[in-house]
Amino acid sequence: MPFVIAEPCIGVKDKSCVEVCPVNCIYEGEDQYYIHPDECIDCQACEAACPVQAIFPDNGVPEKWKNYIDKNREHFDNK
C-alpha cells in the first residue's frame, strides 16, 4: 500500500488529489477518500496536491493516525 489518506481528510474531502491522480485510484468513501493499494503507482502526485496534508506514504503515517492504514485496507476488502 504505497499511500494512505488520514484524518485531516475527514469532513474536508477536497478533490485535488483525485484530479491529479494519473491512474484514477482514489475513491470516495462516506467520510473521506481512499487510495486503492493495488492500483496506486506510487507517483506521489496526490501527496503534493493535498491541501490539508492528509496523504502519507504507508511507512510515514504519523503514529496518531496509524489506524488509517487498516481503515484504508478494510475499505477495499469490503468491496
Backbone as XML, in Angstrom:
<?xml version="1.0"?>
<chain id="A" units="angstrom">
  <residue number="1" name="MET">
    <atom name="N" x="0.843" y="-1.168" z="0.000"/>
    <atom name="CA" x="0.000" y="0.000" z="0.000"/>
    <atom name="C" x="0.894" y="1.238" z="0.000"/>
  </residue>
  <residue number="2" name="PRO">
    <atom name="N" x="1.089" y="1.869" z="-1.139"/>
    <atom name="CA" x="2.025" y="2.996" z="-1.216"/>
    <atom name="C" x="1.625" y="4.236" z="-0.418"/>
  </residue>
  <residue number="3" name="PHE">
    <atom name="N" x="0.351" y="4.651" z="-0.489"/>
    <atom name="CA" x="-0.085" y="5.866" z="0.191"/>
    <atom name="C" x="-1.375" y="5.640" z="0.951"/>
  </residue>
  <residue number="4" name="VAL">
    <atom name="N" x="-1.543" y="6.413" z="2.025"/>
    <atom name="CA" x="-2.706" y="6.319" z="2.899"/>
    <atom name="C" x="-3.236" y="7.732" z="3.140"/>
  </residue>
  <residue number="5" name="ILE">
    <atom name="N" x="-4.548" y="7.877" z="3.108"/>
    <atom name="CA" x="-5.177" y="9.149" z="3.438"/>
    <atom name="C" x="-5.637" y="9.063" z="4.887"/>
  </residue>
  <residue number="6" name="ALA">
    <atom name="N" x="-5.247" y="10.057" z="5.681"/>
    <atom name="CA" x="-5.505" y="10.019" z="7.121"/>
    <atom name="C" x="-6.535" y="11.075" z="7.557"/>
  </residue>
  <residue number="7" name="GLU">
    <atom name="N" x="-6.627" y="11.263" z="8.856"/>
    <atom name="CA" x="-7.673" y="12.060" z="9.496"/>
    <atom name="C" x="-7.901" y="13.472" z="8.939"/>
  </residue>
  <residue number="8" name="PRO">
    <atom name="N" x="-6.873" y="14.206" z="8.524"/>
    <atom name="CA" x="-7.150" y="15.563" z="8.044"/>
    <atom name="C" x="-8.148" y="15.622" z="6.874"/>
  </residue>
  <residue number="9" name="CYS">
    <atom name="N" x="-8.363" y="14.509" z="6.192"/>
    <atom name="CA" x="-9.314" y="14.475" z="5.077"/>
    <atom name="C" x="-10.762" y="14.394" z="5.569"/>
  </residue>
  <residue number="10" name="ILE">
    <atom name="N" x="-10.971" y="13.878" z="6.764"/>
    <atom name="CA" x="-12.319" y="13.682" z="7.288"/>
    <atom name="C" x="-13.062" y="15.020" z="7.293"/>
  </residue>
  <residue number="11" name="GLY">
    <atom name="N" x="-14.221" y="15.021" z="6.656"/>
    <atom name="CA" x="-15.048" y="16.211" z="6.620"/>
    <atom name="C" x="-14.625" y="17.259" z="5.610"/>
  </residue>
  <residue number="12" name="VAL">
    <atom name="N" x="-13.456" y="17.102" z="4.996"/>
    <atom name="CA" x="-12.974" y="18.076" z="4.019"/>
    <atom name="C" x="-13.231" y="17.555" z="2.607"/>
  </residue>
  <residue number="13" name="LYS">
    <atom name="N" x="-12.695" y="16.390" z="2.338"/>
    <atom name="CA" x="-12.856" y="15.715" z="1.050"/>
    <atom name="C" x="-12.650" y="16.649" z="-0.144"/>
  </residue>
  <residue number="14" name="ASP">
    <atom name="N" x="-11.567" y="17.389" z="-0.113"/>
    <atom name="CA" x="-11.166" y="18.207" z="-1.249"/>
    <atom name="C" x="-10.752" y="17.268" z="-2.376"/>
  </residue>
  <residue number="15" name="LYS">
    <atom name="N" x="-11.128" y="17.558" z="-3.594"/>
    <atom name="CA" x="-10.877" y="16.641" z="-4.715"/>
    <atom name="C" x="-9.545" y="16.877" z="-5.426"/>
  </residue>
  <residue number="16" name="SER">
    <atom name="N" x="-8.678" y="17.680" z="-4.866"/>
    <atom name="CA" x="-7.401" y="17.969" z="-5.525"/>
    <atom name="C" x="-6.612" y="16.703" z="-5.811"/>
  </residue>
  <residue number="17" name="CYS">
    <atom name="N" x="-6.606" y="15.779" z="-4.872"/>
    <atom name="CA" x="-5.854" y="14.537" z="-5.049"/>
    <atom name="C" x="-6.455" y="13.689" z="-6.175"/>
  </residue>
  <residue number="18" name="VAL">
    <atom name="N" x="-7.764" y="13.662" z="-6.246"/>
    <atom name="CA" x="-8.455" y="12.878" z="-7.276"/>
    <atom name="C" x="-8.126" y="13.435" z="-8.664"/>
  </residue>
  <residue number="19" name="GLU">
    <atom name="N" x="-8.117" y="14.747" z="-8.771"/>
    <atom name="CA" x="-7.900" y="15.408" z="-10.059"/>
    <atom name="C" x="-6.500" y="15.187" z="-10.620"/>
  </residue>
  <residue number="20" name="VAL">
    <atom name="N" x="-5.505" y="14.998" z="-9.763"/>
    <atom name="CA" x="-4.132" y="14.829" z="-10.253"/>
    <atom name="C" x="-3.707" y="13.372" z="-10.402"/>
  </residue>
  <residue number="21" name="CYS">
    <atom name="N" x="-4.496" y="12.443" z="-9.915"/>
    <atom name="CA" x="-4.116" y="11.029" z="-9.971"/>
    <atom name="C" x="-4.149" y="10.524" z="-11.416"/>
  </residue>
  <residue number="22" name="PRO">
    <atom name="N" x="-3.002" y="10.089" z="-11.948"/>
    <atom name="CA" x="-2.965" y="9.653" z="-13.344"/>
    <atom name="C" x="-3.615" y="8.290" z="-13.602"/>
  </residue>
  <residue number="23" name="VAL">
    <atom name="N" x="-3.868" y="7.521" z="-12.557"/>
    <atom name="CA" x="-4.458" y="6.188" z="-12.750"/>
    <atom name="C" x="-5.839" y="6.053" z="-12.106"/>
  </residue>
  <residue number="24" name="ASN">
    <atom name="N" x="-6.384" y="7.152" z="-11.609"/>
    <atom name="CA" x="-7.728" y="7.148" z="-11.016"/>
    <atom name="C" x="-7.895" y="6.079" z="-9.937"/>
  </residue>
  <residue number="25" name="CYS">
    <atom name="N" x="-6.967" y="6.050" z="-8.996"/>
    <atom name="CA" x="-7.015" y="5.033" z="-7.941"/>
    <atom name="C" x="-7.520" y="5.569" z="-6.613"/>
  </residue>
  <residue number="26" name="ILE">
    <atom name="N" x="-8.034" y="6.802" z="-6.611"/>
    <atom name="CA" x="-8.552" y="7.398" z="-5.384"/>
    <atom name="C" x="-10.072" y="7.376" z="-5.450"/>
  </residue>
  <residue number="27" name="TYR">
    <atom name="N" x="-10.667" y="6.761" z="-4.437"/>
    <atom name="CA" x="-12.112" y="6.545" z="-4.414"/>
    <atom name="C" x="-12.752" y="7.266" z="-3.238"/>
  </residue>
  <residue number="28" name="GLU">
    <atom name="N" x="-13.960" y="7.758" z="-3.471"/>
    <atom name="CA" x="-14.677" y="8.473" z="-2.424"/>
    <atom name="C" x="-15.386" y="7.502" z="-1.508"/>
  </residue>
  <residue number="29" name="GLY">
    <atom name="N" x="-15.187" y="7.694" z="-0.215"/>
    <atom name="CA" x="-15.900" y="6.932" z="0.794"/>
    <atom name="C" x="-16.901" y="7.836" z="1.476"/>
  </residue>
  <residue number="30" name="GLU">
    <atom name="N" x="-17.569" y="7.313" z="2.458"/>
    <atom name="CA" x="-18.593" y="8.103" z="3.147"/>
    <atom name="C" x="-18.017" y="9.330" z="3.846"/>
  </residue>
  <residue number="31" name="ASP">
    <atom name="N" x="-16.865" y="9.164" z="4.498"/>
    <atom name="CA" x="-16.307" y="10.266" z="5.273"/>
    <atom name="C" x="-14.964" y="10.796" z="4.765"/>
  </residue>
  <residue number="32" name="GLN">
    <atom name="N" x="-14.360" y="10.115" z="3.796"/>
    <atom name="CA" x="-13.053" y="10.525" z="3.281"/>
    <atom name="C" x="-12.783" y="9.826" z="1.955"/>
  </residue>
  <residue number="33" name="TYR">
    <atom name="N" x="-11.649" y="10.157" z="1.345"/>
    <atom name="CA" x="-11.198" y="9.462" z="0.151"/>
    <atom name="C" x="-10.251" y="8.340" z="0.558"/>
  </residue>
  <residue number="34" name="TYR">
    <atom name="N" x="-10.137" y="7.347" z="-0.328"/>
    <atom name="CA" x="-9.274" y="6.197" z="-0.080"/>
    <atom name="C" x="-8.448" y="5.917" z="-1.329"/>
  </residue>
  <residue number="35" name="ILE">
    <atom name="N" x="-7.205" y="5.517" z="-1.136"/>
    <atom name="CA" x="-6.317" y="5.172" z="-2.246"/>
    <atom name="C" x="-6.269" y="3.653" z="-2.359"/>
  </residue>
  <residue number="36" name="HIS">
    <atom name="N" x="-6.610" y="3.150" z="-3.545"/>
    <atom name="CA" x="-6.622" y="1.697" z="-3.748"/>
    <atom name="C" x="-5.177" y="1.186" z="-3.734"/>
  </residue>
  <residue number="37" name="PRO">
    <atom name="N" x="-4.866" y="0.278" z="-2.825"/>
    <atom name="CA" x="-3.477" y="-0.173" z="-2.665"/>
    <atom name="C" x="-2.914" y="-0.936" z="-3.852"/>
  </residue>
  <residue number="38" name="ASP">
    <atom name="N" x="-3.752" y="-1.580" z="-4.644"/>
    <atom name="CA" x="-3.252" y="-2.345" z="-5.785"/>
    <atom name="C" x="-3.190" y="-1.527" z="-7.068"/>
  </residue>
  <residue number="39" name="GLU">
    <atom name="N" x="-3.907" y="-0.425" z="-7.108"/>
    <atom name="CA" x="-3.955" y="0.406" z="-8.315"/>
    <atom name="C" x="-2.960" y="1.564" z="-8.283"/>
  </residue>
  <residue number="40" name="CYS">
    <atom name="N" x="-2.563" y="1.985" z="-7.100"/>
    <atom name="CA" x="-1.652" y="3.126" z="-6.949"/>
    <atom name="C" x="-0.284" y="2.798" z="-7.550"/>
  </residue>
  <residue number="41" name="ILE">
    <atom name="N" x="0.250" y="3.747" z="-8.326"/>
    <atom name="CA" x="1.554" y="3.540" z="-8.961"/>
    <atom name="C" x="2.670" y="4.291" z="-8.229"/>
  </residue>
  <residue number="42" name="ASP">
    <atom name="N" x="2.362" y="4.826" z="-7.058"/>
    <atom name="CA" x="3.363" y="5.473" z="-6.205"/>
    <atom name="C" x="4.001" y="6.692" z="-6.875"/>
  </residue>
  <residue number="43" name="CYS">
    <atom name="N" x="3.190" y="7.476" z="-7.589"/>
    <atom name="CA" x="3.733" y="8.636" z="-8.305"/>
    <atom name="C" x="3.881" y="9.875" z="-7.417"/>
  </residue>
  <residue number="44" name="GLN">
    <atom name="N" x="3.234" y="9.888" z="-6.273"/>
    <atom name="CA" x="3.301" y="10.958" z="-5.280"/>
    <atom name="C" x="2.549" y="12.229" z="-5.674"/>
  </residue>
  <residue number="45" name="ALA">
    <atom name="N" x="1.828" y="12.212" z="-6.786"/>
    <atom name="CA" x="1.088" y="13.403" z="-7.219"/>
    <atom name="C" x="0.016" y="13.789" z="-6.210"/>
  </residue>
  <residue number="46" name="CYS">
    <atom name="N" x="-0.659" y="12.807" z="-5.654"/>
    <atom name="CA" x="-1.731" y="13.084" z="-4.692"/>
    <atom name="C" x="-1.195" y="13.725" z="-3.428"/>
  </residue>
  <residue number="47" name="GLU">
    <atom name="N" x="-0.074" y="13.242" z="-2.970"/>
    <atom name="CA" x="0.526" y="13.755" z="-1.737"/>
    <atom name="C" x="0.825" y="15.248" z="-1.877"/>
  </residue>
  <residue number="48" name="ALA">
    <atom name="N" x="1.388" y="15.636" z="-3.006"/>
    <atom name="CA" x="1.729" y="17.037" z="-3.236"/>
    <atom name="C" x="0.488" y="17.908" z="-3.418"/>
  </residue>
  <residue number="49" name="ALA">
    <atom name="N" x="-0.592" y="17.348" z="-3.940"/>
    <atom name="CA" x="-1.795" y="18.125" z="-4.234"/>
    <atom name="C" x="-2.721" y="18.307" z="-3.046"/>
  </residue>
  <residue number="50" name="CYS">
    <atom name="N" x="-2.571" y="17.517" z="-2.017"/>
    <atom name="CA" x="-3.500" y="17.542" z="-0.885"/>
    <atom name="C" x="-3.369" y="18.857" z="-0.103"/>
  </residue>
  <residue number="51" name="PRO">
    <atom name="N" x="-4.437" y="19.666" z="-0.058"/>
    <atom name="CA" x="-4.355" y="20.960" z="0.634"/>
    <atom name="C" x="-4.362" y="20.853" z="2.155"/>
  </residue>
  <residue number="52" name="VAL">
    <atom name="N" x="-4.755" y="19.701" z="2.692"/>
    <atom name="CA" x="-4.794" y="19.533" z="4.144"/>
    <atom name="C" x="-3.715" y="18.577" z="4.653"/>
  </residue>
  <residue number="53" name="GLN">
    <atom name="N" x="-2.815" y="18.186" z="3.778"/>
    <atom name="CA" x="-1.689" y="17.309" z="4.117"/>
    <atom name="C" x="-2.153" y="16.048" z="4.833"/>
  </residue>
  <residue number="54" name="ALA">
    <atom name="N" x="-3.103" y="15.361" z="4.194"/>
    <atom name="CA" x="-3.671" y="14.142" z="4.769"/>
    <atom name="C" x="-3.099" y="12.874" z="4.157"/>
  </residue>
  <residue number="55" name="ILE">
    <atom name="N" x="-2.256" y="12.994" z="3.137"/>
    <atom name="CA" x="-1.757" y="11.820" z="2.417"/>
    <atom name="C" x="-0.302" y="11.559" z="2.795"/>
  </residue>
  <residue number="56" name="PHE">
    <atom name="N" x="-0.055" y="10.294" z="3.171"/>
    <atom name="CA" x="1.278" y="9.903" z="3.629"/>
    <atom name="C" x="1.696" y="8.592" z="2.973"/>
  </residue>
  <residue number="57" name="PRO">
    <atom name="N" x="3.008" y="8.410" z="2.755"/>
    <atom name="CA" x="3.470" y="7.077" z="2.368"/>
    <atom name="C" x="3.102" y="6.116" z="3.499"/>
  </residue>
  <residue number="58" name="ASP">
    <atom name="N" x="2.800" y="4.884" z="3.171"/>
    <atom name="CA" x="2.355" y="3.942" z="4.211"/>
    <atom name="C" x="3.366" y="3.780" z="5.335"/>
  </residue>
  <residue number="59" name="ASN">
    <atom name="N" x="4.636" y="3.974" z="5.043"/>
    <atom name="CA" x="5.657" y="3.850" z="6.082"/>
    <atom name="C" x="5.972" y="5.192" z="6.751"/>
  </residue>
  <residue number="60" name="GLY">
    <atom name="N" x="5.183" y="6.221" z="6.432"/>
    <atom name="CA" x="5.412" y="7.543" z="7.012"/>
    <atom name="C" x="4.178" y="8.136" z="7.665"/>
  </residue>
  <residue number="61" name="VAL">
    <atom name="N" x="3.163" y="7.312" z="7.898"/>
    <atom name="CA" x="1.949" y="7.797" z="8.554"/>
    <atom name="C" x="2.292" y="8.138" z="10.006"/>
  </residue>
  <residue number="62" name="PRO">
    <atom name="N" x="1.934" y="9.352" z="10.463"/>
    <atom name="CA" x="2.208" y="9.703" z="11.859"/>
    <atom name="C" x="1.568" y="8.704" z="12.818"/>
  </residue>
  <residue number="63" name="GLU">
    <atom name="N" x="2.223" y="8.475" z="13.910"/>
    <atom name="CA" x="1.775" y="7.481" z="14.892"/>
    <atom name="C" x="0.299" y="7.652" z="15.268"/>
  </residue>
  <residue number="64" name="LYS">
    <atom name="N" x="-0.132" y="8.894" z="15.453"/>
    <atom name="CA" x="-1.510" y="9.145" z="15.889"/>
    <atom name="C" x="-2.549" y="8.750" z="14.839"/>
  </residue>
  <residue number="65" name="TRP">
    <atom name="N" x="-2.120" y="8.514" z="13.594"/>
    <atom name="CA" x="-3.047" y="8.150" z="12.516"/>
    <atom name="C" x="-2.739" y="6.782" z="11.917"/>
  </residue>
  <residue number="66" name="LYS">
    <atom name="N" x="-1.939" y="5.971" z="12.581"/>
    <atom name="CA" x="-1.589" y="4.636" z="12.063"/>
    <atom name="C" x="-2.822" y="3.776" z="11.789"/>
  </residue>
  <residue number="67" name="ASN">
    <atom name="N" x="-3.896" y="3.982" z="12.536"/>
    <atom name="CA" x="-5.116" y="3.198" z="12.328"/>
    <atom name="C" x="-5.721" y="3.419" z="10.948"/>
  </residue>
  <residue number="68" name="TYR">
    <atom name="N" x="-5.344" y="4.496" z="10.266"/>
    <atom name="CA" x="-5.856" y="4.756" z="8.925"/>
    <atom name="C" x="-5.256" y="3.806" z="7.888"/>
  </residue>
  <residue number="69" name="ILE">
    <atom name="N" x="-4.142" y="3.190" z="8.205"/>
    <atom name="CA" x="-3.574" y="2.183" z="7.304"/>
    <atom name="C" x="-4.555" y="1.019" z="7.205"/>
  </residue>
  <residue number="70" name="ASP">
    <atom name="N" x="-5.027" y="0.536" z="8.351"/>
    <atom name="CA" x="-6.010" y="-0.552" z="8.360"/>
    <atom name="C" x="-7.351" y="-0.100" z="7.808"/>
  </residue>
  <residue number="71" name="LYS">
    <atom name="N" x="-7.742" y="1.130" z="8.130"/>
    <atom name="CA" x="-9.024" y="1.653" z="7.639"/>
    <atom name="C" x="-9.029" y="1.667" z="6.113"/>
  </residue>
  <residue number="72" name="ASN">
    <atom name="N" x="-7.931" y="2.079" z="5.501"/>
    <atom name="CA" x="-7.828" y="2.100" z="4.046"/>
    <atom name="C" x="-7.910" y="0.682" z="3.484"/>
  </residue>
  <residue number="73" name="ARG">
    <atom name="N" x="-7.173" y="-0.223" z="4.071"/>
    <atom name="CA" x="-7.160" y="-1.614" z="3.601"/>
    <atom name="C" x="-8.568" y="-2.223" z="3.716"/>
  </residue>
  <residue number="74" name="GLU">
    <atom name="N" x="-9.208" y="-1.991" z="4.853"/>
    <atom name="CA" x="-10.543" y="-2.554" z="5.085"/>
    <atom name="C" x="-11.586" y="-1.981" z="4.130"/>
  </residue>
  <residue number="75" name="HIS">
    <atom name="N" x="-11.417" y="-0.738" z="3.734"/>
    <atom name="CA" x="-12.362" y="-0.133" z="2.794"/>
    <atom name="C" x="-12.412" y="-0.940" z="1.500"/>
  </residue>
  <residue number="76" name="PHE">
    <atom name="N" x="-11.262" y="-1.390" z="1.037"/>
    <atom name="CA" x="-11.219" y="-2.149" z="-0.216"/>
    <atom name="C" x="-11.453" y="-3.637" z="-0.002"/>
  </residue>
  <residue number="77" name="ASP">
    <atom name="N" x="-11.202" y="-4.152" z="1.184"/>
    <atom name="CA" x="-11.505" y="-5.554" z="1.477"/>
    <atom name="C" x="-12.996" y="-5.803" z="1.425"/>
  </residue>
  <residue number="78" name="ASN">
    <atom name="N" x="-13.770" y="-4.803" z="1.773"/>
    <atom name="CA" x="-15.221" y="-4.943" z="1.822"/>
    <atom name="C" x="-15.901" y="-4.715" z="0.476"/>
  </residue>
  <residue number="79" name="LYS">
    <atom name="N" x="-15.140" y="-4.488" z="-0.549"/>
    <atom name="CA" x="-15.721" y="-4.211" z="-1.889"/>
    <atom name="C" x="-15.804" y="-5.476" z="-2.708"/>
  </residue>
</chain>
